[in-house]
Amino acid sequence: MVFKLQEKGIIFNSEIKEQSWLWQEAHINDFDGISVIIYHKEKNLKSPHWRIN
């Protein structure tokens, strides 16, 4: 999604960053200056390796 928005000329505050909690995120501000985070979580987030049973 981020790449498609960038192709349309949307400017992000940060590049896509791989987070240690297993998702990627990019930061952008809306028209009022409010910070918005666009993220994609990995499919194994439902059952992460650090989960305690």
C-alpha atoms as one frame of an Amber mdcrd trajectory, in Angstrom:
protein
   0.000   0.000   0.000   2.793   2.431   0.863   4.472   1.940  -2.512   1.187
   2.589  -4.337   0.655   5.806  -2.380   4.223   6.926  -3.054   3.685   6.320
  -6.791   0.716   8.708  -6.579   2.922  11.406  -5.055   2.112  10.946  -1.359
   5.141  11.847   0.780   5.799   9.827   3.930   7.691  11.001   7.018   9.631
   7.740   7.086  10.506   4.803   4.881   8.979   1.403   5.584  10.638   0.064
   8.722  10.749  -3.574   9.828   9.827  -3.628  13.516  10.977  -6.179  16.079
   7.339  -7.041  16.873   6.968  -8.562  13.375   5.329  -5.877  11.314   6.379
  -3.158   8.923   5.263   0.419   9.371   5.551   3.813   7.675   4.602   7.207
   9.140   2.638   9.980   7.447   0.728  13.089   8.557  -2.867  13.732   7.520
  -4.126  17.114   6.288  -4.493  18.394   9.867  -0.963  17.332  10.829  -2.077
  14.290  12.815   0.438  11.443  12.711  -0.836   8.263  11.047   0.982   4.940
  10.995   0.323   2.550   8.135   1.341  -0.950   9.094   1.331  -4.499   7.807
   1.451  -7.286  10.336   2.926 -10.641   9.506   0.674 -13.691   9.471   2.557
 -15.314  12.366   1.583 -12.434  14.665  -1.446 -14.495  15.785   0.975 -17.086
  17.121   4.301 -15.307  17.701   7.428 -17.141  18.766   7.475 -15.278  22.107
   3.910 -16.343  23.053   3.521 -17.979  26.461   1.054 -20.873  26.488
